[in-house]
């Protein structure tokens, strides 16, 4: 158990927990209770672990972070128990109330369980709960093994061959690649963004890939290249990187499309490509968020010619035909701060199609 705690990032707590009481050869009660709870949880007997935990609290013994971690992962992995996700949530929130920061593993175990057992809105609801208690998901990082990191960095460097001798983008990527943990942060950003947009299955897929292979999914690497081009206003390069991604057999997820589409709309010459990518995204069954489809519609409106109205109408019509109705209220929120004439023009077109 000491080794397990140390490997999970609880080395200091393990040293304290297994330090014999002064003048005695026995372990503290908290160590004994935690050992029993952990043993039950690992054996797939989460309810028995729960009962021991209740005895622990009734005895006036304060649980450690590892105690709660064992319970959370135990319930999250044993979905045969009635309301197992509810128990896992309870202990996760209890950790936060006690001023403890949950380790990344129970967080991932719990999010996967919620995705499997509950409606999509429950993910966002839970995220709001933990944020309200002061937990920032940006603080999490994954314990990658050195060998895997080296192999993964080589894969990323190969992907930069798409950069086509663009010095600025190349240097930016090289700077990112010099820090493996920066790439891990980008994976977490993708994971959180997918969850916030309600794309639970895609977020779970990214998470599972990381946990099972201890490497970055290919979709993260290709999205990184696309995002790097767009950071420097290189829409043509981003579009080529996207096509290279498809040619390599790597499927873009909703986050990839969101980054690409919004980036393309920033260049008037690529509005048509942004529209095409939006349609491709929906054809693959992905639901664009309000900021993404509004950006496409707005990009045509900015051109100021009469043809933009037809382009806007076509985007809305296709969205509706695919069962996705634009959210007028969310669009207005995205368009805040734009000239009133632009907002009015866009919303009139959208509402005319919705009401028609």
C-alpha positions in Angstrom: 0.0 0.0 0.0 2.9 2.4 0.8 4.2 1.8 -2.8 0.7 2.4 -4.3 0.4 5.7 -2.4 3.8 6.8 -3.5 3.2 5.9 -7.1 -0.1 7.8 -7.0 1.5 11.0 -5.8 0.9 10.6 -2.0 4.5 10.0 -0.9 4.5 12.5 2.0 1.1 11.3 3.1 2.3 7.7 3.0 5.4 8.5 5.1 3.1 10.2 7.7 0.5 7.5 7.6 2.8 4.6 8.2 4.9 6.3 10.9 4.3 4.3 14.1 2.9 6.1 17.0 5.4 7.5 19.5 6.5 4.8 21.9 4.4 2.1 20.2 4.9 -0.5 17.5 1.3 -0.2 16.1 0.2 2.0 13.2 -2.2 5.0 13.7 -5.9 4.2 13.4 -6.2 6.2 10.2 -3.6 3.9 8.5 -5.5 0.8 9.5 -8.8 2.1 8.4 -7.3 3.3 5.1 -5.7 0.0 4.4 -9.0 -1.9 4.9 -10.9 0.6 2.8 -8.3 0.5 0.0 -8.3 -3.3 0.0 -12.1 -3.5 -0.3 -12.2 -0.8 -3.0 -9.5 -2.5 -5.2 -11.3 -5.8 -4.8 -14.5 -4.4 -6.3 -16.3 -4.2 -3.0 -17.0 -0.5 -2.8 -20.0 -0.8 -0.5 -17.9 -2.7 2.0 -15.3 0.0 1.8 -18.1 2.6 2.3 -19.2 0.8 5.5 -15.7 0.8 6.9 -15.4 4.5 6.1 -18.6 5.2 8.0 -17.1 3.3 11.0 -13.9 5.4 10.6 -15.9 8.7 10.8 -18.0 7.4 13.7 -14.7 6.6 15.5 -13.6 10.2 15.2 -10.8 9.3 12.8 -10.1 11.9 10.1 -9.7 10.4 6.6 -6.7 11.2 4.4 -6.7 12.2 0.7 -5.8 8.7 -0.2 -8.7 7.3 1.8 -11.1 9.4 -0.2 -9.3 8.6 -3.5 -9.7 4.9 -2.9 -13.5 5.3 -2.3 -14.0 7.5 -5.4 -12.2 5.2 -7.8 -13.8 2.2 -6.2 -17.4 3.4 -6.7 -16.6 4.9 -10.2 -15.3 1.6 -11.4 -18.1 -0.6 -10.0 -21.2 0.5 -11.8 -23.1 -2.5 -10.7 -23.8 -0.8 -7.4 -27.0 1.2 -7.3 -26.1 4.9 -7.5 -22.4 4.2 -7.6 -21.8 7.5 -9.4 -23.7 9.3 -6.7 -21.4 7.9 -4.0 -18.3 8.7 -6.1 -19.5 12.3 -6.5 -20.3 12.5 -2.8 -16.7 11.6 -1.8 -15.2 13.8 -4.4 -17.1 16.8 -3.2 -16.3 15.8 0.4 -12.6 15.9 -0.4 -13.0 19.5 -1.7 -14.9 20.5 1.4 -12.1 19.1 3.6 -9.6 21.3 1.7 -8.0 18.4 -0.2 -7.2 18.5 -3.9 -8.3 15.2 -5.6 -5.6 13.4 -7.6 -6.1 13.3 -11.4 -7.0 9.6 -11.4 -10.2 9.7 -9.3 -11.2 12.8 -11.3 -10.8 10.9 -14.6 -12.4 7.7 -13.2 -15.4 9.7 -12.0 -15.9 11.7 -15.2 -15.8 8.4 -17.2 -18.5 7.0 -14.9 -20.7 10.0 -15.2 -20.4 9.8 -19.0 -21.4 6.2 -19.0 -24.2 6.3 -16.5 -25.8 9.8 -16.6 -27.2 12.3 -19.1 -24.7 14.8 -20.7 -26.0 17.7 -18.7 -24.9 16.0 -15.5 -21.3 16.4 -16.6 -21.6 20.2 -16.9 -23.6 20.3 -13.6 -20.8 18.5 -11.8 -18.1 20.7 -13.3 -19.9 23.7 -12.1 -20.1 22.2 -8.6 -16.4 21.5 -8.3 -15.5 24.9 -9.8 -17.7 26.5 -7.2 -15.6 24.8 -4.5 -12.4 26.2 -5.9 -11.1 23.3 -8.0 -9.4 24.4 -11.2 -9.1 21.6 -13.8 -6.2 23.5 -15.4 -4.1 22.4 -12.4 -4.2 18.7 -13.4 -1.3 17.0 -15.2 -0.7 13.4 -16.2 2.3 11.3 -14.9 3.8 10.3 -18.2 6.6 7.8 -18.3 9.8 9.1 -19.8 10.0 6.5 -22.5 6.5 7.3 -23.7 7.2 11.0 -23.6 10.3 10.6 -25.8 8.4 8.4 -28.3 5.5 10.9 -28.3 7.7 13.9 -28.8 9.2 12.1 -31.9 5.7 11.6 -33.3 4.9 15.3 -32.7 8.1 16.4 -34.4 7.2 14.3 -37.4 3.8 16.1 -37.6 5.6 19.4 -37.9 6.7 18.3 -41.4 3.3 19.9 -42.4 4.7 23.3 -41.6 6.2 23.8 -45.1 9.3 25.8 -44.0 7.2 28.5 -42.3 9.9 29.8 -40.0 7.6 31.6 -37.5 5.2 28.6 -37.0 8.2 26.2 -37.0 9.9 28.1 -34.2 6.7 28.3 -32.2 6.1 24.5 -32.5 9.8 23.8 -31.5 9.3 26.0 -28.4 6.2 24.0 -27.5 7.9 20.7 -28.1 10.7 21.6 -25.8 8.2 21.3 -22.9 6.3 18.0 -22.9 4.1 19.2 -20.1 2.9 22.0 -22.3 1.5 19.4 -24.7 -0.2 17.7 -21.8 -1.8 21.0 -20.9 -3.2 21.3 -24.4 -4.7 17.8 -24.0 -6.4 18.9 -20.8 -7.7 22.0 -22.5 -9.2 19.9 -25.3 -10.7 17.5 -22.8 -12.3 20.4 -20.8 -13.5 22.2 -23.9 -15.2 19.1 -25.2 -17.0 18.6 -21.8 -18.1 22.2 -21.6 -19.7 21.9 -25.0 -21.5 18.7 -24.0 -19.4 16.4 -26.1 -19.0 13.9 -23.4 -18.2 10.8 -25.6 -15.5 12.7 -27.4 -14.0 13.9 -24.1 -14.1 10.4 -22.7 -12.3 9.1 -25.8 -9.5 11.5 -25.4 -9.2 10.7 -21.7 -9.2 7.0 -22.2 -6.6 7.2 -24.9 -4.3 9.1 -22.5 -4.9 6.8 -19.6 -4.5 3.5 -21.5 -1.5 4.4 -23.6 0.2 7.1 -21.5 0.6 9.1 -24.7 -1.1 11.9 -26.5 -3.9 10.9 -29.0 -3.0 11.7 -32.6 -5.9 14.1 -32.8 -4.3 16.3 -30.2 -1.0 16.5 -32.2 -2.7 17.4 -35.5 -4.9 19.9 -33.8 -1.8 21.5 -32.3 -0.3 22.0 -35.8 -3.6 23.5 -37.1 -3.8 25.8 -34.0 -0.2 26.9 -34.4 -0.8 28.1 -38.0 -3.9 30.0 -37.0 -2.1 31.7 -34.1 0.0 33.5 -36.7 -2.8 34.1 -39.1 -1.8 31.4 -41.6 -5.2 30.2 -42.7 -3.9 28.5 -45.8 -1.4 26.5 -43.8 -4.0 25.5 -41.2 -6.3 24.2 -44.0 -3.5 22.2 -45.5 -2.6 20.8 -42.0 -6.3 19.8 -41.7 -6.2 18.0 -45.0 -3.0 16.3 -44.0 -4.7 15.1 -40.9 -7.5 13.5 -42.9 -5.0 12.0 -45.3 -3.2 10.4 -42.3 -6.5 8.7 -41.3 -6.8 10.8 -38.1 -10.4 11.8 -37.4 -10.9 15.4 -36.2 -13.1 15.9 -33.1 -15.4 18.7 -32.3 -12.6 20.7 -30.7 -10.5 20.4 -33.9 -13.3 21.7 -36.0 -14.1 24.5 -33.6 -10.5 25.7 -33.6 -10.2 25.4 -37.4 -13.6 27.0 -38.3 -13.2 30.0 -36.1 -9.7 30.5 -37.3 -10.6 30.4 -40.9 -13.4 32.9 -40.5 -10.8 35.5 -39.4 -9.6 35.7 -43.0 -12.2 36.9 -45.5 -10.6 34.7 -48.2 -11.4 31.6 -46.3 -15.1 32.1 -45.4 -16.1 29.5 -47.9 -13.7 27.0 -46.5 -15.0 27.7 -43.0 -18.5 27.1 -44.2 -17.4 23.8 -45.8 -15.7 22.6 -42.7 -18.8 23.5 -40.6 -21.0 21.4 -43.0 -18.4 18.5 -42.8 -18.5 18.7 -39.0 -22.3 18.4 -38.9 -22.3 15.6 -41.6 -20.2 13.6 -39.2 -22.8 14.0 -36.5 -20.9 16.6 -34.4 -22.8 19.6 -33.0 -21.0 23.0 -33.4 -21.3 25.4 -30.5 -22.9 28.8 -30.9 -19.6 30.6 -31.2 -18.6 28.4 -34.1 -21.6 28.6 -36.3 -22.1 32.3 -35.4 -18.5 33.0 -36.6 -19.3 31.4 -40.0 -22.5 33.4 -40.4 -20.8 36.6 -39.3 -17.9 36.2 -41.6 -20.2 36.5 -44.6 -22.0 39.4 -43.1 -18.7 41.3 -42.7 -18.2 41.2 -46.5 -21.0 43.7 -46.9 -22.3 42.5 -50.3 -25.8 41.3 -51.1 -24.6 37.7 -51.6 -23.8 37.3 -47.9 -27.5 37.0 -47.1 -27.9 33.9 -49.4 -24.8 32.4 -47.8 -26.2 33.0 -44.3 -29.5 31.5 -45.3 -27.9 28.4 -46.7 -25.9 27.8 -43.6 -29.0 28.1 -41.4 -31.1 25.9 -43.8 -28.5 23.1 -43.8 -28.2 23.2 -40.0 -31.9 22.9 -39.7 -32.1 20.1 -42.3 -29.5 18.2 -40.2 -31.7 18.5 -37.1 -29.6 21.3 -35.5 -31.5 24.5 -34.8 -29.4 27.6 -34.2 -29.9 29.1 -30.7 -30.9 32.7 -31.3 -30.3 33.7 -27.7 -26.8 32.2 -27.6 -26.0 33.9 -30.9 -26.9 37.3 -29.5 -24.6 36.6 -26.6 -21.7 35.8 -29.0 -22.4 38.9 -31.1 -22.4 41.3 -28.1 -20.2 44.3 -28.9 -20.6 44.1 -32.6 -22.2 47.1 -34.6 -26.0 47.0 -34.1 -26.5 47.0 -37.8 -24.5 43.8 -38.1 -26.3 42.1 -35.3 -29.7 43.1 -36.6 -28.9 41.9 -40.1 -27.6 38.5 -39.0 -30.4 37.9 -36.5 -33.1 38.9 -39.0 -31.8 36.3 -41.5 -31.6 33.6 -38.8 -35.0 34.3 -37.3 -36.6 34.5 -40.7 -35.5 30.9 -41.4 -36.4 29.7 -37.9 -39.9 31.3 -38.1 -40.4 30.3 -41.7 
